[in-house]
Amino acid sequence: MGKKINFLGKTNKNSLMGLINFGIIIVFFAIITILKGAGGLTNALEGQLIPICAYIIMALSLNLVVGISGELSLGHAGFMSVGAFTGVIVAGAMKYNGVNANLPRLIVAIVVGAILAAIAGILIGIPVLRLRGDYLAIVTLAFGEIIKNVLNCLYVGVDAAGLHFSVTDEAHMDMAAGGTTLVRGPMGAVGISKASSFTAGIVLILLVLFVIQNLVNSRTGRAIMAIRDNRIAAEASGINVTKYKMIAFVTSAAIAGAAGALYALNYSTIVPKKFDFNTSILVLVFVVLGGIGNMTGSIIAAAVLTILPELFRQFQDYRMLVYAIVLILVMIATNSEKIRALWKRFTGLFSSKKGGSVNE
């Protein structure tokens, strides 16, 4: 007889890791809340809280593509920019029409930003997901740069008649007197009324974790991972490869769009250049450093690597050099066979002691 596979045990393990991830976020929120109440946070660190939340969400969304689906995407910042500028436009239009409360504007901006990013994911996914390996990475990279350049040419305003768009200049929007310009081409979105909060960021992270956890543990998630492990065997089993890869890709794009809206509504000004190739690589570093397919590692890596540049600011011109050295050392350490063997011996020793006490 063939070897039996314990799907139940694997599901229980995934559920346990999901609970651990929820616990990490809740503990993080509790610690930050206590520190804020006691005045133990610097202004610089407090200003990094919402970007940390946004980057954690971005790392989780990219890990869904890279780790769970097994595809390499280098244009994830493009989806983030779609969500960011969509969120700014929606929130600005709502404020112009008298909706001044931050929470309703933020919720609608995140939802609409996620929907528009998902649509962008579908449009790019239809041709791209038929490619493999390096070809997929190059096309997603090109997509990210195309989106950035489109946003550099985009002008958006709002008046009593609604939204106005132009790809040339502000004069071609034909806005009535009293209208407001929301996006000014290469200058980006200016005069943004901030709506994001740390609490909203934490809630969004928990919601994203819930979505990813349920997707991974579902029949769809198992099909996606089967394609990742052996595409030919999955096709031979009747799995629609393009369909399931599309589900993972579009879900990831929608999550990235939500992160973009949260991120953009934390600033008074946001420019398209912020969402360039470097941002995509930064998010990919979070995923690789935390462990491909490891959601817990992505959470920790995104939080730590977002804070590190601020902690190294005292080194002034050398802080990014120190940051790069830390990245190299961590990657060497995590890929060292000796360190892995030492960790296994440590965990094995703990397990044997636990087992011994039970037997006695």
KOLPAMAR-410254 format. One record per residue (C-alpha): residue in three letters; y, z, x. Coordinates in steps of 0.5 Angstrom, whole numbers, plus 2048, in hexadecimal, padded with zeros to 3 digits. Example, Ala and Ser with C-alpha at 12.3 -4.5 7.8 and 13.67 -1.06 7.14 Angstrom:
% KOLPAMAR-410254
ala7F7810819 ser7FE80E81B 
***
This chain:
% KOLPAMAR-410254
met800800800 gly8077FF802 lys80C804804 lys80F8087FF ile8178087FF asn81A80F7FC phe82080C7F8 leu8218137F5 gly8228167FB lys8278117FE thr82B8127F7 asn82B8197F8 lys82D8197FF asn8338147FD ser8358197F7 leu83581E7FC met83A81A801 gly83E8197FB leu83F8207F9 ile840821801 asn84681C800 phe84981F7FA gly8498267FD ile84C823804 ile8528207FF ile8538277FB val85382B801 phe858827805 phe85C8277FE ala85C82F7FE ile85D830805 ile86382B805 thr86682E7FF ile865835802 leu869833808 lys86E830804 gly86F836800 ala87083A806 gly87483580A gly86F83480F leu87082C80F thr875828813 asn87A823810 ala87681E814 leu86F820812 glu87182180A gly87481A80A gln86D81780D leu86981A807 ile86A814802 pro86880F808 ile86281380A cys860813802 ala86180B802 tyr85E80A809 ile85780E806 ile85780A800 met858803804 ala852806809 leu84E807803 ser84F800800 leu84E7FD807 asn847800808 leu8457FE801 val8457F7804 val8447F880B gly83F7FE80B ile83B7FD804 ser83C7F5803 gly83B7F480A glu8417EF80B leu8477EF810 ser84E7EE80D leu8547EE811 gly8597ED80B his8597F3808 ala8607F5809 gly8617EE804 phe85E7F27FE met8627F8800 ser8697F4800 val8677F17F9 gly8667F87F6 ala86C7FB7FA phe8717F57F8 thr86E7F57F1 gly86F7FC7F0 val8767FC7F2 ile8787F77ED val8757FA7E8 ala8788017E9 gly87F7FE7EA ala87E7FA7E4 met87C8007E0 lys8828047E3 tyr8877FF7E1 asn8847FF7DA gly8858077DA val87F80A7DC asn88180F7E1 ala87B8137E1 asn8778127E8 leu8708147E5 pro87080E7E0 arg8738097E5 leu86E80B7EA ile86880A7E6 val86A8047E3 ala86C8017EA ile8658037ED val8618007E7 val8657F97E7 gly8657F97EF ala85E7FA7EE ile85D7F57E9 leu8617F07ED ala85D7F17F3 ala8577F07F0 ile8597E97ED ala85B7E87F4 gly8547EA7F7 ile8517E57F2 leu8557DF7F4 ile8547E07FB gly84C7E37FA ile84A7DC7F6 pro84A7D87FD val84A7DD802 leu8447E1800 arg8407DB801 leu8417DB808 arg83E7E080D gly83F7E4813 asp8457E2818 tyr8477DC813 leu8487E280D ala84C7E6812 ile8517E0814 val8527DE80D thr8547E580B leu8597E6811 ala85C7DF80E phe85D7E2807 gly8607E880A glu8657E480E ile8667DF808 ile8687E5803 lys86D7E8808 asn8717E1809 val8717E0801 leu8747E7800 asn8797E5806 cys87B7E0801 leu87B7E47FB tyr8817E67F7 val8807EA7F0 gly8867ED7EC val8867F07E5 asp88B7F07DF ala88B7F17D8 ala8877EA7D7 gly8827ED7DC leu87F7EB7E2 his8827E57E7 phe87F7E27EC ser8817DD7F2 val87E7DB7F9 thr8857D87FB asp88A7DD7FB glu88D7E37F6 ala8927DE7F3 his88C7DA7F0 met88A7DF7EC asp88F7DE7E7 met8907E67E5 ala8957E87E0 ala89A7ED7E2 gly8987F47E3 gly8917F27E5 thr88D7F57EB thr88A7F17F1 leu8837F47F3 val8817F07F8 arg8857EC7FD gly8817E8801 pro8807EA808 met8847F0807 gly87E7F2803 ala87F7F77FD val8857FB7FD gly8888017F9 ile8818037F7 ser8818097F3 lys87C80E7F6 ala8768107F1 ser8708117F5 ser86E8197F6 phe86981C7FB thr86581F7F4 ala8658187F1 gly8628157F8 ile85D81A7F8 val85B8197F1 leu85A8117F3 ile8568137F9 leu8518177F4 leu8518117EF val85080C7F4 leu84A8107F7 phe8478117F0 val8478097EF ile8448087F6 gln83F80D7F5 asn83D80B7EE leu83D8037F1 val8388057F7 asn8338097F3 ser8338047ED arg82E7FE7ED thr8347F97EF gly8357FD7F5 arg82E7FD7F7 ala82E7F57F6 ile8347F57FB met8317F9800 ala82B7F57FF ile82F7EF801 arg8327F2807 asp82B7F480A asn8287ED808 arg82B7E8805 ile8257E3805 ala8217E8802 ala8267EA7FD glu8277E37FB ala81F7E27FA ser81F7E87F6 gly8247E57F1 ile82A7E87F3 asn8307E47F2 val8337E57F8 thr83A7E27F7 lys83B7E77F0 tyr8397ED7F4 lys83E7EC7FA met8437EA7F5 ile8437F17F2 ala8437F57F8 phe8497F07FB val84D7F17F4 thr84C7F87F3 ser84E7F97FA ala8547F57F9 ala8567F97F3 ile8567FF7F7 ala85A7FD7FC gly85F7FA7F7 ala85F8017F4 ala8608047FB gly8667FF7FC ala86A8017F6 leu8698097F8 tyr86C8077FF ala8728037FD leu8748087F8 asn87580D7FD tyr87A809801 ser8818077FF thr880800803 ile87A7FC804 val8797F6808 pro8747F1808 lys8737F1810 lys8707F880F phe86A7F580C asp8687F0811 phe8627EF816 asn8637F6819 thr8627FA813 ser85C7F6811 ile8597F8818 leu85C7FF818 val858800811 leu8527FD815 val85280281A phe852807815 val84B805813 val848803819 leu84A80A81C gly84880E816 gly84180A816 ile840803812 gly83D80580C asn83F80D80C met84480E807 thr84581680A gly847813811 ser84C80E80E ile84F81480A ile850818811 ala851812815 ala857810811 ala85A816810 val85A818818 leu85C81181A thr862811816 ile864818818 leu863817820 pro869813821 glu86D81881E leu86A81D822 phe86B819829 arg872818827 gln87481D82C phe871818832 gln87781382F asp87580C833 tyr86E80E835 arg86C81082E met86980A82C leu86580A833 val862811832 tyr86080F82A ala85D80982D ile85980D833 val85781282D leu85480C829 ile85080982F leu84D810831 val84B81282A met84880B829 ile84480C830 ala84281382D thr840811827 asn83C80B82A ser83980F82F glu83181082F lys831817833 ile83681A82E arg832817828 ala82C81A82B leu82F82182C trp832821825 lys82B81F822 arg828825827 phe82D82A824 thr82C82881D gly82482881E leu82582F821 phe82983181B ser82482E816 ser81E83181A lys821838819 lys822837812 gly81B835811 gly81983B815 ser81C840811 val81A83D80B asn81283D80D glu81384480F 
***
